[in-house]
């Protein structure tokens, strides 16, 4: 299997070189793509699939002659986690990324038959440059088929915190989002060179943008859910550097999604659409560099190898240089129509500016500690206070423009009664917001305005569900976003947490809660030992019983904590325990987190809105 997988990668590298040559040779031809290109794309996908399947079989069979299997698997590991261990490591995850790259160029080949032939051929060429870079990276610095001689009897095992169903499917879905942006990148460069930045191109680009946006949304949500219950952080988002890496291209994709709609309708925003399209993939690649180089300190990082980091940095720099040269050589200044101002299009542009500001804040907060450490040798951590102070104030005008923007192009046709309803909804939003925050001693005005903006967007989004002039996908997505923002605000305002160290049989009163450590039981399960505690949380004679867990893994020797979460529509109650070394005490944390379920449901609604839009565009 190792030999088959390795030689499949080498032959895939040869097919990539052949495809690059064939694409350049046929670029100026106006005829349909010839059979040689078609057959070579199929062959490339087949070879990479064989290589990936060989690695999967090596993990399933616990073939410890393979270095990646030895470092990330063990004979006692359940089959499901043996399979997910294929991409739960640096080498395997890159091979999965490469597989999706080859799959997407194959799909592009079949789905773009109605588009210009030179445009299609050049898109294949630029995509091959990306595939070629990844093949060289994998073969020479991150080969998943390196051998160990002599063959060990056992492996080192997979990091226990990665042995979770949500995280097993999180990377493949996230990669579908990342790799979708590669087609956006290649398509944009091709459109620039061919002078094909028009409505037909925008329509095709929107499909790939939706695909990438949907998968990235679902991937981010799955990662958040995993961190919520697996790591015991007790929240939906923590501004972890690798979380930020996935959020930044999501901002870009969201802005691009709206720009392609404008370009489809009125042939405006060509340059801005191109910039966003190129920026999305560059941000995805930058995230790859930060994670693969080991620069970021996070539970998500896979590698700490300067050689790999340098390779990705050089590859990223080449892609950026190619993008800049092509953009400045082939882009043209566009004329904005007079009716553009004070229209829906202008609202989209303004909200895109806000989106880019949010992106800049997250980018600076992520990379600033890296540069500071390089320059001054001083280590700092940028946390929630930085992001909250810089993001939340700008969220208010962003929400208001998001509320008003979709109406601008037909607001002059609205009747007085319709305007009156909107004024009443605004007044109701302000009153409700004030009632919610009146018990806060500080920042009453600030919180009232923030919640009013979110509530107003929610009310308008709900009323827009009856508006036949708006697309169903837009109605669902905007409603979901309003629910998401409201849920996040209420979650941050009304969360409660208490923490105490207790022995078995002890209890302690904290705030309005009484915490009792009733019992602890021990059980051997598969490849770990479970220590399950029984914790009672009592408030106003209401008893909640929790059974949080500590898991003791032998391979590798690790202790993980599993939260026990009780969920209802309005809030989550959860208890997390941690072992205090060389004592009989457990640290017990009880948290009450409001509106967690609406946060997850709104993320699903966002993806559903995108899926409906994709289905309509594909027809």
N, C-alpha and C positions, 0 to 999 in steps of 0.2 A: 504493500500500500504506500509506503514511504517513497519508493522509487517511482511508482506510477504517478503519485501526486507531484513529485519534484519535476519529473520530465514533462508532465502536462503543463506546468507553469512555464518551463523553458520553451515548449512548442507554442504556447499562448503568446509569449514574447515575440516569437518569430512571426506569428499571424498578425500581431499588432503592427510590426514593421511593414509587413506586406500591405495591410490595410491603409497605412499612412501613405505608402507609395502609390497605391491604386487610387486613393482619393485625390492626391495632388495631380496625378496624370489625367484623371477624368474630370477635373474641376471645371474646365472651360467648356466641356461638352454639354449641349442642351438636351441630349438624349436621356432616356431613362437610365437609372443605375444598372450597370451590367451584372451578369450572373456571377462574375468573379468576386465582386464586392459582397453580393448577397451570400454566396457560399462561404466566404472567409469570415464574415460576421457570425454566421451560424457555427463555424468550426471553432472560432475563438470562445464563444459561449459554452460550447460542448467541452472544450479542453479545461476551462476554468471550473466548470461544474464537476468534471471528473476529479480535479485536484481537491476541490472542497469536499466531495463525497469521500475521497480517500482519507482526509483528515478526520471526518466524522467517524468513519469505521475504525480508525486508529484509536480514537477516544472510546468508542463503544467496546472495543476488544481489549482496552487497557494495555496498549502496545507501548511499553515503557522504553523501548529502543528509540522512540521518538521523544526528543527533548521537550517539546511543547506539552505532550501528554504527561511526561514524567513530572514536569513543573506544575501541572494544573489538574491532575486527576489522581484517583486512588481506587483500588479494587472494591472497597466497601461503599463507594459513592453510588447513590441510586442512578438508574439508567437515564432518567430525565436530565439529571444534572451532569452526567457524562456527556450527553449530546450538547446541552447548553454550554458546557465547558469548552466546546469547540471554538466559540466566539467570546468566551469569558476571559480571554487573554489577549496580549498584544498581537501575536502572530496570527492567530485564528480570526480575530476581529478584522484585521486588514484583508485577509483572504475573503471574508464575507463581504467587505466593502467592494473588493474587486469583482466578486460574483455579481453584485447588484449593478455595478458599472456596466458590465458586459450585457446583463439582462436589459437594462434601460436603453442601450444603444440599439439592441435588437428590436425592442418595442418601438422606438423612434423610427426605425427603418420601415416598419409595417404601417405605422399610424400617420406617416407624413407623405403619402403617395400623391396627394393633391397639391403639394407645395413645389416650389421651383427646384429643378434638379440640381443646379449648381449650389443652391443653398443647402440642400440635403447632403450633398457630397462633402461640402466644406464643414458642415456640422459633424459629420462622421470623422473627418480629419482632426478637428480640435478635440473631440472626445477621445480619439486614439492617443493624442498627446498625454491626456490625463491618465488613461489606462496604462500607457507605456511607463509613465512615471511611477505608478503604483506597482507595476510588475517589477521594475528595477529595484524599487524600495524593498519589496518582499523578498525577491531572490537574493539580493546581496546584503541586506542588513537585518531582515526579519523573516528568514525562511522557516516556515512551520514544519519542515521535514528534515531538520537536522537530527543526526543520529547520535546515540550514546553507546560507546563500546567500553566495557561489557554492559549488557542490558541489566538494569536494576530489577529487583523483584517487586518493589513497590514504588509508588509515586509520592510526591509531596502533597498532593491534594489541592482542591480549589478553595480559594478564600471563602470561609463559611458565610460571610455576609452576602456573597454573590449567589449562594444556593437558595434561591427564592423564585417562585413562579413568575412574579411580576418582572424581576430583573432578567430572567431567562429570555423573555420575549421583548424586553425594553430595547436592547441594542439593535436587533434586526429592524425593528420598526423605526428607530431613530436614524439608522443608516439609510433606510428608504427615503427619509426626508432629506438627509444630507446629500445623497447621491442624486436625487432628483434635481438638486440645484446645479449639478454638473452639466446636465442637458441644457438647463437654462443658460449657463455660462457659454457652452459651446454654440448653442443656437444664436445667442446675442452677438458673439464675435463673427459668426458666419453671416448673419443678417447685415452687420455693418459693412463687411467686405463686399457683399453682393448688392448692397443698396436695397435691401429687402425689408427695411423697417417700415412696415405698413400694417393695415388691418388684418390681412391674412396671417401674417407672422404673429401679431398680437394675439389672435385667436388661438393659434397653436401654442404660443408661450403660456397663455393663461391656463391651459390644461396641465402643463408640466408644473406650473406654479401651484396650482391647486393640489396636485398629487403630492408635491414636496411639503406644502403647508399642512395638509391633512395628517400625513405620517409624522411630521415633526411635532404637531400639536399633541397627537396621541402618545408619541414617544416621551415628550416632556411630562405629560400627565402621569404615565406609568412610572417614570423615574421619581416623580414627586410622591406618588402613593407608596412606592417602595421605601423611600427614605422616611416617610411618615411613620409607618408601623415597624419597619425593620431596624432602623437606626435609633428609634426612640427619641428623635429630635422634637417630636410633638408639634409639627406644623406642616404647612403646605409648601413653603419655600424658605430657603435659608441663605440665599446669595452665596452658596458654595461656588468656587471658581468654575468648576466643570458644569454646574447648572447654568451659569452665566454664558458659557461657551455655546450651549444649545439655544439659549434665549436670544442671543444677538442675531443669528440668521433668521429666527422667527420674526423679529421686528422688521427685518429687511423684506422677508417674503410677504408679510402683511401689507406693507407699503406697496410692494410690487404688484400684488393682487389687485389693488385699487387702481394703480396706474394703467395696467393692461386693459381694464374696463374703459378708461378714458380713451386710450389709444384705439380701441375697437370702435368706439362711437364717433370720435371727432378728430382723429389723427393728431392729437396734441400729446405733449409730454414724451416725445420720442427719446430725447437725450436722457431725461430723468429715468425713464423705464430701463434704458440700457445700463445706466450707472447702477441702479438697484439690482438688476439681473447679474451684473458682474460682481457687485459687492456681496451678494448672497453667498455665492460659492467661495469667494475669497475668505469670507468670515468662517465658513465651514472648514476650509483648509487651515485657516489660522488656529481654529479650535483643535484640529488634528495635531498641529505642531505643538501647541501648548500641552496637550494631554500626552502625546507620544514621547515628548522630550523629557518628561518628568519634572518640568519647571514648576507646574502647579502642584500644590500640596493639597490633595483631596482624596477622599475614600474611593473616588471613581477612577483615579489615574491607573494606567496599566504598566507604564515603563519608566525607567530612569536610566537612559542610555544616551549620552551626548552625541554619539555617532548617528543614531537614528534622528535625533533632533536636528542636527546639522543638515542631513539629507532632506528632511521635510522643509526646513527653512530655505534651502537652495531651490528646491522644487517650487515652493510657494513664491519665491522671489521671481523665478522665471515666468510663472503664470501671470503675476502682476505686471511684469515688464511687457510681456506680449499684449496683455489687455490694454495697457496705456498707449503703446505704440499704435495698435489698431484703432483704438478709440479716437485719438487725436488726428490720425491720418484720414479716417473715413467718416467721422461724425460731421454733421452739418447743423448750423444754427436753424432752429425752427421758428416759424412765425406763429404767434399766438393769436387766435381769433378774438375779435372785439368782444364777443359775447362770453368769453371765457371768465371774465371777472364777475364777481358776485354770483357765481353759479355753483352747481354741485362740484364741478371740476376744481374750482378754486378752493372749495372746502377740503377736497381730497388732498390738494397740494399743501394746505396749511397743516392738516393733520399729519401728513407725511413729514413735515418739518418737526412736529412734536415727536413723531416716531423716531426720527433720526437723533433728536436730542436724547430720548430715552436710551437709544442704542449707544450714544457717545458716553453717557453717564455710566452705563454698565461696562463698556469697554475700558474706560479709564479706571474704574474701580477694580477691574480684574487684572489689568497689566501694570498699573502704577506700583503696586508692591514689588513686582518683579524688577522693574527698572531701578527702584529705590535701593533694593538689595544689591544690585549689580554696581551701582554708583557709590553707595555709602556703607555697604555691608550691614545695613540696618534692616531688620525684619519687622514688618508691620502687617496687621490684618485689617482689611476693610470689611466692615460688617453692616448690618441693617440700618444703623443710624445714618450712615453716609447716603445710602440709597433712598431711604425714606425722606430725608430732608431735601434731596435734590429732585426726586421724582414726583412726590405727592402734590406739591404746589402747582406743577404744570399739568397734573392730571385733570384739574378742574376745567380750564379752557379746552383741553382735549375732549373731554366728555361733552361739553356744551356744543362744540363744533360738530362732533359726531352725531349729536341729536338734531341739529339744525341742517347740516349739510345735505342729507338726502332730499330735503324739501326745496332747496334753493331754486332749482330749475323750473318748478311749477308753483312756487309760493304765490305768484301774482294771480293765479287762477283760483286760489282758495277763497271760500266764502267766509264771512265774518264769524259765523257760528263755529267753524273749524278753528279759527284763530282764538276765539274765546275759550274753547276747550283746552287749547295749549296753555293759555294764560292761567286758567283754573288749575291745570295740572302742575304748573310751576309753583303757584301759591301753595298747593297741597304739599308739594315736595319740600318747600321751605318750612312749613309748619311741622310736618312729621319729623324732619331732620332736627329742628329745634327741640321738640319733645324728647327725641332720642338722646340728645347730648346735654340737656339742661342740667343733669346731675354732675357733669364734669366741672371742676373748679377753674380750669384754664382752657384757653384756645376754643372757647364756645363758638365764636364767630367763624373761625377757621374750619372747625369740624362741621358746623352747620352748612357752610357753603360747599364743602366737599361731599357730604352725604346728599345734599340737595341736588347737586349736579348728577350724581350717580342715580338717585331716585328719579330725576326728571328723564334721564336717558331710558331708564326701565319703563316708566309710564308711557313715554312716546313709542318705545319699541313694541310694547304690548298693543297700543292702539294701531300701530302700523301693520300688525298681523292681518288687519281687515283691509289694508290698502292694496288694491289689485294692481296698481301701477308699479309697485316694488317687487323685485324678485323674491321668491320664497327663500332661497339660500341667504339673501341679505337679511330678510326678516328674522330668520332663525339665528343667524350668527350675531346680529346686533343685540337681539334679546338675550342670547347666551352671554355675550360680553358684559351687558349691563348687570346680569345676575352674578357673574364672576366678580366684578368690581365691588358690588354691594356686599357680597359674601366675604370678600377679603377685608373690606373695611370693618364690618361687624366682627369678624374673627379677631382682628387685631385689637379692637376696642374692648371686647368683652371676654377675652380669654382669661382663665384663672389657673394658677398652679401653686401647689404646696409640695414641700420635700422634707423628708425626715429619715433618720437612720434608726432602725429598730431591730431588736432580736425577736426570735420566735416567741409568741405569747405576749409581747409588749404592745402598748397602744399609746397614742399621743394626740392631744388636741391642737390643731393648727387652724387659725382663722375660724371659719364656721364649720370646719370638718374635723371628724375624729377618725384617725387612721389606726387600724388594728392588724397586726401581723399574726394571723391565726395559725397557719401551718405551712409546711413545705414537704413535697414528696419527690422521690427520685425514681427515674425510669430509664432503661436502656432502649434507645430507638435508633435503628439503622446504624449510621456512622457517628452518632453523638449520644451523650447522656443528658437527659432532661431533668432539670431541677425546677419544679413548678410550685410557686408560692401561692398561698390563699390570702388575699388581702381584702379587708372589709373597709369601705369608706362610708361613714355615717354622717348624714346632715339632716337635721329636723326629723329625726326618727326614721328617715328613709335610708335603708341599707342597700348598698351596691356591693356585690361580691365579684372580685377580679381574680384571675389566675394567670398573672404574668409568668414568664419563663426565662430561665437561664439555660443556655445550651453549651455543653463542654465537648468540644471536638478534639480528637486525638491527632488527626492528620489534616491540616497542621494543628498544633496545640493552641486552641483559641477559645475564648469564652464570648458568646454573643448574647444579646438581650432581646427577647421578643415581647412586645407590648401586648397587653390585653385591652381591646377597644370595644366599647359598647356604643353602637351608633343608632341615632334616630334622625328624623328630618331636620331638627333644629340644632343639635349639638352632639359632639362625641365626648364620652368619658373614657379616659384611658389611664392605665397604671403601668409604669415601667420600673423594673428593679435592676439594681447593679450590685455586684459582689464587692465588698470592701475587704481587701486582702488582709490575711492574718487576723481576722476578727470573726465573730459570730453574727455580725450585723449585715443587714441589707440596706442599701439606700433605696427608699421608696418615693417615687414621684407620681403624684396624682395631678392630672390636668383635665380641665374642662374646656373644650374647644368648640365654640359655636359655629354653625354654618359650614362644617366640613363637607357634608354630603352635597349641598348645593355647589360647592367649589368643583368637586369631581364631576357632577352632572352637567354643570355649565361647560366644562371642558369637552365633555362628550357631545353636547349640543353644538359647540363651535365646530368640531370635526364633522358632525352630521350636516351642518349647513354647508360646509365646504364640499362634502360628498354629493349633496344635491346639486350644487353648482357644477361640479365636475360631470355628473351624469347628464346634465342639460347641455354642456359644452361638447361632450363626446358624441351626442346624437347627430 
